[in-house]
């Protein structure tokens, strides 16, 4: 684009190792041979890596050799981040890369980014559903043997200790909080009702899901993000593997097995924690406490709690897989994707819990 003897070169899309060479050739072809003012606009760049930085640096050197006055006119957030990582602004240009974008342009970029992210999420979800259901019955390269057992141990057995400990502390805390009020009315035995119903309906599934999101969900997101950044996922595709079938589906099966079991253990430990306070501080015999617990709990409560835990596990896994496989850039993006997966997973679990409560107990 030429504006009053000023040439404005606009680069859009991806500026990475696959396109850097072609972009450099294009920039060189449009650079005047006998001097002049020329600027490079990177606002439309969606992704950029070190090869893109090298291409821009090489073009600036070529422009200076041709007695031009090159300038960087602006950069998108991904481009700005990678340029600042290489301290590019200090060494190559005095122009302000972080110029303020117009409001509606920023709003449009945000809306397009959210739409793209949503579309990729549902595409990944459909891929996971397909390979989870159809994968065992079709030929092709799936996960190696023993992967399901390994994932079950990682996501289930190794989380048992922390889940049990925190559940017992939660049950103990609920009993302590209710103890003073119940004692005033001589209703000490009803501490069993409070702890049992709360643990089965809400606290057991919810706290287990939050622990799994922080422990296992973050690990899954970090693992997949690292593999994406180091191009191991691309290598799997090149070898004919489906990354979802190879990496994600075994985790789906493992979560399906372990999440209800962890929730059941959480409920049991929470009830036992409440029983400890009821026995020591309220004088309720353990036999009476357990009998009252069995009387107050209904089959519907158990089914609801375990069903919620299963859905929560699937939500955590899908969010972690989307955050991990959607990572672009360098090692710094791995931490960002991991943090985002934990926050989104916990937020999604809470929203799902509200929906379940409306459906089952409204």
PyMOL commands that set and color helices and strands:
alter all, ss='L'
color gray80, all
select helices_A, chain A and resi 20-30+50-65+77-85+88-92+103-137+147-155+157-184+188-229+232-238+243-281+286-296+299-325+332-361
alter helices_A, ss='H'
color red, helices_A
select strands_A, chain A and resi 2-3+6-15+36-48+68-75
alter strands_A, ss='S'
color yellow, strands_A
deselect
rebuild
show_as cartoon
